């Protein structure tokens, strides 16, 4: 992990839409990174696997094993 990555702090801000342009300008000037909640959600969805390794029967076997263990 790089030194830069360990020295960053994630922050979530609620700001008026009218101020977003000003904040984006500051973000660019300081070299910061920004993502909207929608962008973060889209990135998360894109990184999810599309094919499950488990069948429905595999899942039910796991549930039964945990639920009915002695």
Residue pairs with C-beta under 8 A, 6 or more apart in sequence:
12 37
13 23
15 23
23 34
24 34
26 32
27 33
27 34
35 43
54 62
